[in-house]
Amino acid sequence: MPSDTFGLAHLWGQSDLIIKLVAFTLVVMSVASWYLILVRTVRQFRARRFDNAVEAFWNAPHLDEGLTRLSGAAPDSPFEALARQGAAAAEHLRRHTHDDTLGGKLDADEFVTRAMRKSIALSTAQLESGLTVLASIGSTAPFVGLFGTVWGIYHALIGISTSGMATLDKVAGPVGEALIMTAFGLFVAIPAVLAFNTFTRANRLELSELDAFAHDLHAWFTTGTRLASAPTGDVATGAGTTARSAAPVQLRVPTPGAA
C-alpha cells in the first residue's frame, strides 16, 4: 500500500470505538485547556492595573473616594474586595463598640483581621479556580495519548498477523499511525503544564501584593495611620532608605472605638 495513504484520515477510518473515544477525550482536554489559558491571560493583563489602583486609593482625600477610585481602576478585583471588607468591618465596630452587648466588647484588631482574612481566603480561591483543571490535563493527557497508542499498536499487530504479511513496510504504517496518539497527548499536555506554572507564579505574586495591602489596611483601620516600611540597606551600619513614606496617608474615617 502506498505510504501516502497513511495518516490521520486513515487512522480515524480504520480505528475502533476505543481509539475514537481517546481522541475525543484529548480534544475535549485541549479545548478546556486553551479556554482556561485565554481567560486567565486576559485576567493577568487586567491585573497589571492593580498597582496604580492601590496608589489611587491611598491618595484619595477620604475613604469613600478611595473606594470609588479603587473600584474604577480595578473593578471586581481582590484589592477592591479587601478594602470594602475592611471598611465594612471598621464601620461595624464604630457603630456598635459602645453597645452593652457581646458585639460591643469585640476586640477591634481581631475583628478587622478576621474580616480581611476572610476576604483574602475568598480571593485566593477565586484566583486558583481553573488551575486544578490545567494541572490535571497536564499530568494525564500524555497517559491518555499513550493508552491510545498502545491500543492502536495492538490492533495494528493483530491485523498484520491476520494478513500474514509482517514485512517492515506493512508494520511501519499502522504503528506510525498509532504513535500519533502519543504526540497528540503531548500536544495537549505541554501548553497546560506551561500555563499552570505561569499562572501559579502570577497568583503567588498577586497574593503577596494583596497581603501587603491588607497589612497597610489593617494598620490604618486600627490606628488611623498607614504603616511605614522598614528601612532597607546596610543593617550592620544602620544605613538605609525607607521604601514607603512614613507620613500618614490622607484617608480619614472615624477610628473604631472613638466616641
Buried (B, 14 or more C-beta within 10 A) or exposed (E): EEEEEBBEEBBEEBBEEBBEBBBEBBEEBBEBBBEBBEEBBEBBEEBEBBEEBBEBBBEBEEBEBBBBBBBEBBEEBBBBBBBBBBBEBBBBBBEBBEEEEEEEEBEBBEBBBEBBBBBBEBBBEEBEEBBEBBBBBBEBBBEBBBBBBEBBBEBBBEEBEEEEEEEEEBBEBBBBBBBBBBEBBEBBBBBBBEBBEBBBEBBEEBBEBBEBBBEBBBBBBBBBBBBBBEBEEEEEEEEEEEEEEEEEBEBEBBBBEEE
